[in-house]
Amino acid sequence: MSDEGDLRPVSQLAHRVAERPAGAAEPHLPVTQWYELHPVPVDRPAAGVTEAQVRCGTCGETVDCVVASVAGRNRERAAARWVRNLLRAIQVFGAGLGVAAVVYGAANGTAISGAGLIGLIAAVLTGGGLVIWAGETVTEVRPDLTSDGVRLASPSPVHEIRRPGDNYNYTFHTDSALGGE
């Protein structure tokens, strides 16, 4: 079926578990969190969004999911693409500004050195760090370019929406409170 004609989302309801699920292959890198994945058997609405209850195959609990129409899903993807491109443009502009400052100084015989050079490097690194931080923050809030237009209606301590086959992740958290049930 084409991407435009998907009647049902491909994203799945994930239940966080403490151990590797039966039948899941061990990846080559250490995994800190495993998920059991379950289909979201909800038809997309013709327009807008619909809220439906999906039963978790791991715990049996019903989870409220919001499923967007194909047009809504495509709008989410377009918005994420726009934000990503804006952040890249800001990064390119910042790097170009730094290069232009050095070239301008060299052309006018005033090479940047000492405190001026250290200040420029600090400004570029700080600005770049802020742009990267902002980009990571925005992509956590906004759906990524492969968004399927599915989300949980409210946060859950053990459930989330994940792509098929995305049954593990590598986190940088060492907090044992992130474990499963």
C-alpha positions in Angstrom: 0.0 0.0 0.0 1.3 3.5 -0.8 2.3 5.9 2.0 -0.5 8.2 1.0 -3.2 5.5 1.2 -2.4 3.9 4.6 -5.6 3.2 6.3 -4.0 1.9 9.5 -0.9 3.3 11.2 2.3 1.2 11.2 3.4 2.5 14.6 3.0 0.2 17.5 2.1 0.4 21.1 5.2 -0.3 23.1 5.3 -1.6 26.7 8.5 -1.0 28.6 9.9 -4.3 30.1 12.8 -5.0 32.3 14.3 -7.9 30.2 14.7 -8.8 26.6 11.4 -10.2 25.2 11.3 -13.8 24.1 12.3 -14.1 20.5 14.0 -10.7 20.3 17.6 -10.9 19.0 20.4 -9.4 21.1 21.9 -6.4 19.3 25.6 -5.9 19.0 25.6 -3.0 21.4 24.4 -3.1 25.0 20.7 -2.4 25.4 19.5 -0.5 28.4 15.7 -0.7 27.7 13.5 -3.3 26.0 10.0 -2.9 24.7 7.3 -5.4 23.7 5.5 -4.1 20.7 1.8 -4.5 19.8 -0.2 -3.3 16.8 -2.5 -0.3 16.9 -5.6 -1.7 15.2 -7.3 1.6 14.6 -8.5 2.9 11.2 -7.4 6.5 10.4 -10.2 9.0 10.2 -10.9 10.7 6.9 -9.9 14.1 8.4 -8.7 15.3 11.8 -7.9 12.9 14.6 -9.7 10.1 16.4 -9.1 8.8 19.9 -9.3 5.1 20.4 -8.5 2.6 23.2 -5.9 0.1 22.4 -5.3 -3.0 24.6 -1.7 -3.6 25.5 -0.8 -7.2 24.8 1.7 -7.2 27.6 -0.3 -5.9 30.6 -3.8 -6.0 29.3 -4.4 -2.4 30.2 -6.3 -0.2 27.7 -4.3 2.8 26.5 -5.8 5.8 24.9 -4.2 6.6 21.6 -4.7 9.5 19.2 -4.5 8.6 15.5 -4.4 11.3 12.8 -5.6 11.2 9.3 -3.2 10.8 6.4 -3.3 14.5 5.8 -2.6 15.2 9.5 0.3 12.8 9.6 1.8 14.5 6.5 1.4 17.9 8.2 3.4 16.6 11.2 6.1 15.4 8.9 6.2 18.7 7.0 6.5 20.7 10.2 9.3 18.5 11.5 11.1 18.9 8.1 10.7 22.7 8.3 12.1 22.9 11.8 15.0 20.6 10.9 15.8 22.7 7.8 15.6 26.0 9.9 18.0 24.6 12.5 20.4 23.5 9.7 20.2 27.0 8.1 21.0 28.6 11.5 24.0 26.3 11.9 25.3 27.1 8.4 24.7 30.8 9.0 26.6 30.7 12.3 29.6 28.9 10.8 29.6 31.2 7.8 29.6 34.2 10.1 32.6 32.9 12.0 34.5 32.3 8.7 33.5 35.7 7.4 34.8 37.4 10.6 38.2 35.6 10.3 38.4 36.4 6.5 37.5 40.0 7.0 40.1 40.4 9.8 42.8 38.8 7.6 41.9 41.0 4.6 42.1 44.2 6.7 45.4 43.1 8.3 43.9 42.6 11.7 44.3 38.9 12.4 42.3 37.8 15.3 44.5 36.5 18.1 44.7 36.2 21.9 41.5 37.2 23.7 39.6 38.0 20.5 40.3 34.6 19.1 39.3 32.9 22.3 36.1 35.0 22.5 35.2 34.1 18.9 35.8 30.4 19.5 33.8 30.5 22.7 30.9 32.3 20.9 30.9 29.8 18.0 31.0 26.8 20.4 28.3 28.2 22.7 26.1 29.2 19.8 26.5 25.8 18.1 25.8 24.1 21.4 22.7 26.1 21.9 21.5 25.3 18.4 22.2 21.6 18.8 20.4 21.6 22.2 17.4 23.4 20.7 17.3 20.9 17.9 17.3 18.0 20.2 14.6 19.6 22.4 12.4 20.4 19.4 12.7 16.9 17.9 11.7 15.4 21.3 8.6 17.5 21.3 7.8 17.5 17.5 7.4 14.2 15.6 10.3 13.2 13.5 10.2 12.9 9.7 8.9 9.3 9.9 6.0 10.2 12.2 3.0 8.0 11.7 0.5 10.4 13.2 0.0 8.3 16.3 0.6 9.4 19.9 -0.6 8.5 23.4 -3.5 10.7 24.6 -1.7 11.1 27.9 1.8 10.2 29.2 2.3 6.7 30.5 5.1 5.4 32.7 5.4 2.2 30.8 3.8 2.8 27.4 4.8 4.7 24.3 4.5 4.7 20.6 7.4 3.2 18.6 8.1 2.1 15.0 8.0 -1.6 14.1 11.1 -3.4 15.1 12.2 -0.5 17.4 11.9 -2.7 20.5 15.0 -1.5 22.3 17.1 1.7 22.8 20.4 2.8 24.1 19.9 5.5 26.7 22.4 7.5 28.6 20.4 7.3 31.8 21.6 5.1 34.6 18.5 5.7 36.7 17.1 2.3 37.6 13.6 4.0 37.9 13.4 3.7 34.1 13.0 0.0 34.3 9.9 -1.8 33.3 7.3 -3.7 35.2 
